[in-house]
Amino acid sequence: MANYESVLLIESDALLQSFVVDKLTEMGCDVAVVADVEQARVLQQAEHYDLVLKDLPKPFSLDVLEWRLKSSNISWQPKRLSASA
């Protein structure tokens, strides 16, 4: 299974951006955010991303994200954060 460590999120809604970034960061992903596809193209010329997310449904939930990943035949297992004692 693939681990998506670097994710590019294309989303113009600031509240949705915040929610998705928080959840993906909790799963161990490094997340870059842009508001539109043109900005994403510019950023992708300089950086490599394991996964690009766009057009997230509203209201958004992680269940919807997992369903979209599974329905697109992407095998995805987020990194697990190690528990520090």
ChimeraX attribute file (.defattr): number of C-alpha atoms within 10 A of each C-alpha:
attribute: neighborCount
match mode: 1-to-1
recipient: residues
	/A:1	8
	/A:2	11
	/A:3	15
	/A:4	20
	/A:5	17
	/A:6	19
	/A:7	20
	/A:8	23
	/A:9	24
	/A:10	21
	/A:11	20
	/A:12	14
	/A:13	10
	/A:14	11
	/A:15	10
	/A:16	17
	/A:17	18
	/A:18	12
	/A:19	14
	/A:20	21
	/A:21	20
	/A:22	13
	/A:23	13
	/A:24	19
	/A:25	18
	/A:26	14
	/A:27	16
	/A:28	17
	/A:29	22
	/A:30	15
	/A:31	18
	/A:32	17
	/A:33	21
	/A:34	18
	/A:35	15
	/A:36	14
	/A:37	13
	/A:38	11
	/A:39	12
	/A:40	17
	/A:41	12
	/A:42	11
	/A:43	16
	/A:44	13
	/A:45	8
	/A:46	7
	/A:47	11
	/A:48	11
	/A:49	16
	/A:50	12
	/A:51	15
	/A:52	16
	/A:53	14
	/A:54	14
	/A:55	10
	/A:56	17
	/A:57	10
	/A:58	9
	/A:59	7
	/A:60	12
	/A:61	15
	/A:62	12
	/A:63	9
	/A:64	14
	/A:65	15
	/A:66	14
	/A:67	11
	/A:68	14
	/A:69	14
	/A:70	12
	/A:71	10
	/A:72	9
	/A:73	8
	/A:74	13
	/A:75	12
	/A:76	14
	/A:77	12
	/A:78	16
	/A:79	16
	/A:80	11
	/A:81	11
	/A:82	7
	/A:83	5
	/A:84	4
	/A:85	3
